[in-house]
Amino acid sequence: MVLRRARVLESVIVRIYEGIARAFARVHVEPGSTAARAVWRTVNAMANAASPSPKDTVTAGGQLIVRKVAGWQLWVWTTADGVVLTLITLTAEPPVTGPTAPPVRPKRSHLRPLPVRRR
């Protein structure tokens, strides 16, 4: 993945992956909208606070930090090493934590073709 740009907030560098515009489009967040401003406020708060905070969900062995955007059904996915906060993606689904049930195999009865009646 190629980094698009980096911004310095306080003493933390925020890196943004190039695919972030596609992530915003996937969740229907237009640039400059109220939702987009809420996302950037969340990123700013993550950059200026000790990471991870109690508001964050830590996944993938502690490497990914996910925070819900206040007032929206959006989640910001980042990595942080203390000096650099890297914005990975934005999703409309929360992270899955804890044990999960095995996937249920769907019945394929609805995929069978109807029998052809011959006269």
PyMOL commands that place a pseudoatom at each C-alpha (Angstrom):
pseudoatom trace, name=CA, resn=MET, resi=1, chain=A, elem=C, hetatm=0, pos=[0.000, 0.000, 0.000]
pseudoatom trace, name=CA, resn=VAL, resi=2, chain=A, elem=C, hetatm=0, pos=[1.217, 3.447, -0.876]
pseudoatom trace, name=CA, resn=LEU, resi=3, chain=A, elem=C, hetatm=0, pos=[0.916, 6.302, 1.559]
pseudoatom trace, name=CA, resn=ARG, resi=4, chain=A, elem=C, hetatm=0, pos=[-0.979, 9.255, 0.180]
pseudoatom trace, name=CA, resn=ARG, resi=5, chain=A, elem=C, hetatm=0, pos=[0.074, 12.008, 2.543]
pseudoatom trace, name=CA, resn=ALA, resi=6, chain=A, elem=C, hetatm=0, pos=[1.160, 12.686, 6.081]
pseudoatom trace, name=CA, resn=ARG, resi=7, chain=A, elem=C, hetatm=0, pos=[-0.071, 15.403, 8.436]
pseudoatom trace, name=CA, resn=VAL, resi=8, chain=A, elem=C, hetatm=0, pos=[1.501, 16.493, 11.703]
pseudoatom trace, name=CA, resn=LEU, resi=9, chain=A, elem=C, hetatm=0, pos=[-0.952, 16.894, 14.572]
pseudoatom trace, name=CA, resn=GLU, resi=10, chain=A, elem=C, hetatm=0, pos=[0.704, 18.022, 17.779]
pseudoatom trace, name=CA, resn=SER, resi=11, chain=A, elem=C, hetatm=0, pos=[3.697, 15.661, 18.002]
pseudoatom trace, name=CA, resn=VAL, resi=12, chain=A, elem=C, hetatm=0, pos=[2.142, 12.755, 16.076]
pseudoatom trace, name=CA, resn=ILE, resi=13, chain=A, elem=C, hetatm=0, pos=[2.400, 12.214, 12.332]
pseudoatom trace, name=CA, resn=VAL, resi=14, chain=A, elem=C, hetatm=0, pos=[-0.827, 10.988, 10.732]
pseudoatom trace, name=CA, resn=ARG, resi=15, chain=A, elem=C, hetatm=0, pos=[-0.291, 8.892, 7.620]
pseudoatom trace, name=CA, resn=ILE, resi=16, chain=A, elem=C, hetatm=0, pos=[-3.168, 8.227, 5.272]
pseudoatom trace, name=CA, resn=TYR, resi=17, chain=A, elem=C, hetatm=0, pos=[-3.224, 5.306, 2.860]
pseudoatom trace, name=CA, resn=GLU, resi=18, chain=A, elem=C, hetatm=0, pos=[-4.043, 6.054, -0.745]
pseudoatom trace, name=CA, resn=GLY, resi=19, chain=A, elem=C, hetatm=0, pos=[-7.175, 3.845, -0.689]
pseudoatom trace, name=CA, resn=ILE, resi=20, chain=A, elem=C, hetatm=0, pos=[-8.862, 5.937, 1.992]
pseudoatom trace, name=CA, resn=ALA, resi=21, chain=A, elem=C, hetatm=0, pos=[-10.889, 7.871, -0.601]
pseudoatom trace, name=CA, resn=ARG, resi=22, chain=A, elem=C, hetatm=0, pos=[-12.354, 4.572, -1.810]
pseudoatom trace, name=CA, resn=ALA, resi=23, chain=A, elem=C, hetatm=0, pos=[-13.109, 3.602, 1.801]
pseudoatom trace, name=CA, resn=PHE, resi=24, chain=A, elem=C, hetatm=0, pos=[-14.996, 6.876, 2.292]
pseudoatom trace, name=CA, resn=ALA, resi=25, chain=A, elem=C, hetatm=0, pos=[-16.941, 6.265, -0.928]
pseudoatom trace, name=CA, resn=ARG, resi=26, chain=A, elem=C, hetatm=0, pos=[-17.778, 2.666, 0.096]
pseudoatom trace, name=CA, resn=VAL, resi=27, chain=A, elem=C, hetatm=0, pos=[-19.512, 3.910, 3.244]
pseudoatom trace, name=CA, resn=HIS, resi=28, chain=A, elem=C, hetatm=0, pos=[-21.096, 6.851, 1.384]
pseudoatom trace, name=CA, resn=VAL, resi=29, chain=A, elem=C, hetatm=0, pos=[-19.192, 9.620, 3.195]
pseudoatom trace, name=CA, resn=GLU, resi=30, chain=A, elem=C, hetatm=0, pos=[-18.765, 12.638, 0.934]
pseudoatom trace, name=CA, resn=PRO, resi=31, chain=A, elem=C, hetatm=0, pos=[-15.753, 14.938, 1.373]
pseudoatom trace, name=CA, resn=GLY, resi=32, chain=A, elem=C, hetatm=0, pos=[-16.636, 17.959, 3.487]
pseudoatom trace, name=CA, resn=SER, resi=33, chain=A, elem=C, hetatm=0, pos=[-19.864, 16.409, 4.803]
pseudoatom trace, name=CA, resn=THR, resi=34, chain=A, elem=C, hetatm=0, pos=[-20.830, 16.297, 8.463]
pseudoatom trace, name=CA, resn=ALA, resi=35, chain=A, elem=C, hetatm=0, pos=[-19.851, 12.627, 8.595]
pseudoatom trace, name=CA, resn=ALA, resi=36, chain=A, elem=C, hetatm=0, pos=[-16.435, 13.350, 7.040]
pseudoatom trace, name=CA, resn=ARG, resi=37, chain=A, elem=C, hetatm=0, pos=[-15.786, 16.093, 9.585]
pseudoatom trace, name=CA, resn=ALA, resi=38, chain=A, elem=C, hetatm=0, pos=[-16.749, 13.677, 12.386]
pseudoatom trace, name=CA, resn=VAL, resi=39, chain=A, elem=C, hetatm=0, pos=[-14.291, 11.108, 11.008]
pseudoatom trace, name=CA, resn=TRP, resi=40, chain=A, elem=C, hetatm=0, pos=[-11.455, 13.642, 10.927]
pseudoatom trace, name=CA, resn=ARG, resi=41, chain=A, elem=C, hetatm=0, pos=[-12.321, 14.797, 14.470]
pseudoatom trace, name=CA, resn=THR, resi=42, chain=A, elem=C, hetatm=0, pos=[-11.999, 11.152, 15.552]
pseudoatom trace, name=CA, resn=VAL, resi=43, chain=A, elem=C, hetatm=0, pos=[-8.627, 10.794, 13.808]
pseudoatom trace, name=CA, resn=ASN, resi=44, chain=A, elem=C, hetatm=0, pos=[-7.473, 14.040, 15.431]
pseudoatom trace, name=CA, resn=ALA, resi=45, chain=A, elem=C, hetatm=0, pos=[-8.582, 12.793, 18.862]
pseudoatom trace, name=CA, resn=MET, resi=46, chain=A, elem=C, hetatm=0, pos=[-6.752, 9.499, 18.310]
pseudoatom trace, name=CA, resn=ALA, resi=47, chain=A, elem=C, hetatm=0, pos=[-3.581, 11.346, 17.306]
pseudoatom trace, name=CA, resn=ASN, resi=48, chain=A, elem=C, hetatm=0, pos=[-3.663, 13.677, 20.293]
pseudoatom trace, name=CA, resn=ALA, resi=49, chain=A, elem=C, hetatm=0, pos=[-4.506, 11.062, 22.947]
pseudoatom trace, name=CA, resn=ALA, resi=50, chain=A, elem=C, hetatm=0, pos=[-2.602, 8.173, 24.404]
pseudoatom trace, name=CA, resn=SER, resi=51, chain=A, elem=C, hetatm=0, pos=[-3.192, 5.270, 22.067]
pseudoatom trace, name=CA, resn=PRO, resi=52, chain=A, elem=C, hetatm=0, pos=[-4.976, 2.981, 22.590]
pseudoatom trace, name=CA, resn=SER, resi=53, chain=A, elem=C, hetatm=0, pos=[-7.532, 4.613, 24.837]
pseudoatom trace, name=CA, resn=PRO, resi=54, chain=A, elem=C, hetatm=0, pos=[-10.473, 2.940, 26.604]
pseudoatom trace, name=CA, resn=LYS, resi=55, chain=A, elem=C, hetatm=0, pos=[-12.673, 4.029, 23.657]
pseudoatom trace, name=CA, resn=ASP, resi=56, chain=A, elem=C, hetatm=0, pos=[-10.623, 1.887, 21.255]
pseudoatom trace, name=CA, resn=THR, resi=57, chain=A, elem=C, hetatm=0, pos=[-10.931, -1.743, 20.251]
pseudoatom trace, name=CA, resn=VAL, resi=58, chain=A, elem=C, hetatm=0, pos=[-7.584, -3.430, 19.718]
pseudoatom trace, name=CA, resn=THR, resi=59, chain=A, elem=C, hetatm=0, pos=[-7.546, -6.316, 17.237]
pseudoatom trace, name=CA, resn=ALA, resi=60, chain=A, elem=C, hetatm=0, pos=[-5.098, -8.533, 15.330]
pseudoatom trace, name=CA, resn=GLY, resi=61, chain=A, elem=C, hetatm=0, pos=[-2.673, -9.131, 18.143]
pseudoatom trace, name=CA, resn=GLY, resi=62, chain=A, elem=C, hetatm=0, pos=[-2.689, -5.501, 19.225]
pseudoatom trace, name=CA, resn=GLN, resi=63, chain=A, elem=C, hetatm=0, pos=[-1.635, -4.112, 15.870]
pseudoatom trace, name=CA, resn=LEU, resi=64, chain=A, elem=C, hetatm=0, pos=[-4.937, -2.593, 14.686]
pseudoatom trace, name=CA, resn=ILE, resi=65, chain=A, elem=C, hetatm=0, pos=[-6.730, 0.064, 16.698]
pseudoatom trace, name=CA, resn=VAL, resi=66, chain=A, elem=C, hetatm=0, pos=[-10.391, 0.676, 15.873]
pseudoatom trace, name=CA, resn=ARG, resi=67, chain=A, elem=C, hetatm=0, pos=[-12.507, 3.542, 17.176]
pseudoatom trace, name=CA, resn=LYS, resi=68, chain=A, elem=C, hetatm=0, pos=[-16.181, 4.304, 16.584]
pseudoatom trace, name=CA, resn=VAL, resi=69, chain=A, elem=C, hetatm=0, pos=[-16.918, 7.738, 15.160]
pseudoatom trace, name=CA, resn=ALA, resi=70, chain=A, elem=C, hetatm=0, pos=[-19.098, 9.541, 17.711]
pseudoatom trace, name=CA, resn=GLY, resi=71, chain=A, elem=C, hetatm=0, pos=[-22.705, 9.851, 16.542]
pseudoatom trace, name=CA, resn=TRP, resi=72, chain=A, elem=C, hetatm=0, pos=[-22.202, 7.730, 13.411]
pseudoatom trace, name=CA, resn=GLN, resi=73, chain=A, elem=C, hetatm=0, pos=[-22.192, 4.031, 12.547]
pseudoatom trace, name=CA, resn=LEU, resi=74, chain=A, elem=C, hetatm=0, pos=[-18.629, 4.337, 11.271]
pseudoatom trace, name=CA, resn=TRP, resi=75, chain=A, elem=C, hetatm=0, pos=[-15.355, 2.858, 12.522]
pseudoatom trace, name=CA, resn=VAL, resi=76, chain=A, elem=C, hetatm=0, pos=[-11.863, 4.240, 11.919]
pseudoatom trace, name=CA, resn=TRP, resi=77, chain=A, elem=C, hetatm=0, pos=[-9.138, 1.569, 11.577]
pseudoatom trace, name=CA, resn=THR, resi=78, chain=A, elem=C, hetatm=0, pos=[-5.580, 2.671, 12.386]
pseudoatom trace, name=CA, resn=THR, resi=79, chain=A, elem=C, hetatm=0, pos=[-2.182, 1.472, 13.516]
pseudoatom trace, name=CA, resn=ALA, resi=80, chain=A, elem=C, hetatm=0, pos=[-0.013, 3.453, 15.900]
pseudoatom trace, name=CA, resn=ASP, resi=81, chain=A, elem=C, hetatm=0, pos=[3.544, 3.242, 17.163]
pseudoatom trace, name=CA, resn=GLY, resi=82, chain=A, elem=C, hetatm=0, pos=[3.590, 6.300, 19.412]
pseudoatom trace, name=CA, resn=VAL, resi=83, chain=A, elem=C, hetatm=0, pos=[5.000, 8.686, 16.805]
pseudoatom trace, name=CA, resn=VAL, resi=84, chain=A, elem=C, hetatm=0, pos=[3.036, 7.740, 13.686]
pseudoatom trace, name=CA, resn=LEU, resi=85, chain=A, elem=C, hetatm=0, pos=[-0.714, 7.107, 13.498]
pseudoatom trace, name=CA, resn=THR, resi=86, chain=A, elem=C, hetatm=0, pos=[-1.564, 5.417, 10.189]
pseudoatom trace, name=CA, resn=LEU, resi=87, chain=A, elem=C, hetatm=0, pos=[-5.144, 5.662, 8.954]
pseudoatom trace, name=CA, resn=ILE, resi=88, chain=A, elem=C, hetatm=0, pos=[-5.872, 2.320, 7.281]
pseudoatom trace, name=CA, resn=THR, resi=89, chain=A, elem=C, hetatm=0, pos=[-9.578, 2.355, 6.400]
pseudoatom trace, name=CA, resn=LEU, resi=90, chain=A, elem=C, hetatm=0, pos=[-13.089, 3.411, 7.349]
pseudoatom trace, name=CA, resn=THR, resi=91, chain=A, elem=C, hetatm=0, pos=[-15.915, 0.874, 7.657]
pseudoatom trace, name=CA, resn=ALA, resi=92, chain=A, elem=C, hetatm=0, pos=[-19.594, 0.777, 8.491]
pseudoatom trace, name=CA, resn=GLU, resi=93, chain=A, elem=C, hetatm=0, pos=[-19.207, -2.530, 10.370]
pseudoatom trace, name=CA, resn=PRO, resi=94, chain=A, elem=C, hetatm=0, pos=[-17.787, -2.795, 13.874]
pseudoatom trace, name=CA, resn=PRO, resi=95, chain=A, elem=C, hetatm=0, pos=[-14.791, -5.030, 14.493]
pseudoatom trace, name=CA, resn=VAL, resi=96, chain=A, elem=C, hetatm=0, pos=[-15.526, -8.583, 15.570]
pseudoatom trace, name=CA, resn=THR, resi=97, chain=A, elem=C, hetatm=0, pos=[-13.988, -9.338, 18.938]
pseudoatom trace, name=CA, resn=GLY, resi=98, chain=A, elem=C, hetatm=0, pos=[-13.986, -12.452, 21.036]
pseudoatom trace, name=CA, resn=PRO, resi=99, chain=A, elem=C, hetatm=0, pos=[-14.937, -15.952, 19.961]
pseudoatom trace, name=CA, resn=THR, resi=100, chain=A, elem=C, hetatm=0, pos=[-17.263, -16.148, 17.031]
pseudoatom trace, name=CA, resn=ALA, resi=101, chain=A, elem=C, hetatm=0, pos=[-19.623, -18.884, 15.991]
pseudoatom trace, name=CA, resn=PRO, resi=102, chain=A, elem=C, hetatm=0, pos=[-18.553, -21.013, 13.061]
pseudoatom trace, name=CA, resn=PRO, resi=103, chain=A, elem=C, hetatm=0, pos=[-20.096, -19.945, 9.782]
pseudoatom trace, name=CA, resn=VAL, resi=104, chain=A, elem=C, hetatm=0, pos=[-23.403, -21.550, 8.999]
pseudoatom trace, name=CA, resn=ARG, resi=105, chain=A, elem=C, hetatm=0, pos=[-23.417, -23.378, 5.706]
pseudoatom trace, name=CA, resn=PRO, resi=106, chain=A, elem=C, hetatm=0, pos=[-26.494, -22.278, 3.773]
pseudoatom trace, name=CA, resn=LYS, resi=107, chain=A, elem=C, hetatm=0, pos=[-28.889, -24.867, 2.476]
pseudoatom trace, name=CA, resn=ARG, resi=108, chain=A, elem=C, hetatm=0, pos=[-28.662, -25.059, -1.247]
pseudoatom trace, name=CA, resn=SER, resi=109, chain=A, elem=C, hetatm=0, pos=[-32.214, -26.202, -1.820]
pseudoatom trace, name=CA, resn=HIS, resi=110, chain=A, elem=C, hetatm=0, pos=[-33.125, -22.805, -3.242]
pseudoatom trace, name=CA, resn=LEU, resi=111, chain=A, elem=C, hetatm=0, pos=[-30.377, -23.175, -5.862]
pseudoatom trace, name=CA, resn=ARG, resi=112, chain=A, elem=C, hetatm=0, pos=[-31.681, -26.406, -7.378]
pseudoatom trace, name=CA, resn=PRO, resi=113, chain=A, elem=C, hetatm=0, pos=[-33.350, -26.030, -10.740]
pseudoatom trace, name=CA, resn=LEU, resi=114, chain=A, elem=C, hetatm=0, pos=[-37.026, -26.740, -10.942]
pseudoatom trace, name=CA, resn=PRO, resi=115, chain=A, elem=C, hetatm=0, pos=[-37.849, -30.157, -12.446]
pseudoatom trace, name=CA, resn=VAL, resi=116, chain=A, elem=C, hetatm=0, pos=[-38.886, -30.044, -16.071]
pseudoatom trace, name=CA, resn=ARG, resi=117, chain=A, elem=C, hetatm=0, pos=[-42.183, -31.791, -16.779]
pseudoatom trace, name=CA, resn=ARG, resi=118, chain=A, elem=C, hetatm=0, pos=[-42.317, -33.625, -20.025]
pseudoatom trace, name=CA, resn=ARG, resi=119, chain=A, elem=C, hetatm=0, pos=[-45.542, -34.621, -21.635]
for i in range(1, 119): cmd.bond("trace and resi %d" % i, "trace and resi %d" % (i + 1))
show_as sticks, trace
zoom trace
